Amino acid sequence: MAYPNPYPQPMGYFPRPGSNSMATFSFVSGLVGWVIALLTICGNVLIAVLAVATMGIGSILGICTSAVGIISPIAWLIAIITGHVAKSQIGRTGEAGSGSATMGLIMGYLGLGLILLSACVLAILSFAGVAISIPFLTDPAYYNY
């Protein structure tokens, strides 16, 4: 007579699908956009001090940092697009990575939102004449030739 096995047989192992690569790319793209934006802001502050210290010669570097600063909005757009694609794929396949996709979307939308807000504020200030009311920019008597 055979005795029943007292130990239960292990259930079959079903591997969980891996993390979605688009979600990871969205997260990394949003992060790279913020790192470049913050480095550009810090670089522009340093260049402003350098331009004053060198009587304008250092302002040539401002062109370089402005060109690098254009990369941030592109990275944020990529983060938004890939984040939405990743959310869609994760919903269909059940892969991991929903948090990475969400963070990429948050960083992308936050970055583009701040750019739009800054553009609106600059436009309102320029229409209000704030830039024109700075004396050393508009008063010819300010300069001693």
QUICOR-V499285 format. One record per run of one state. SS is the DSSP state (alpha for helix, beta for strand, coil for the rest). FROM is the first residue (numbers start at 0). TO is the last residue. Records with the same first field share a line. If there is no record, write none. Layout:
SS: FROM-TO / FROM-TO
This chain:
coil: 0-17 / 19-19 / 53-55 / 93-94 / 96-96 / 128-133 / 138-138 / 142-144
beta: 18-18 / 95-95
alpha: 20-52 / 56-92 / 97-127 / 134-137 / 139-141
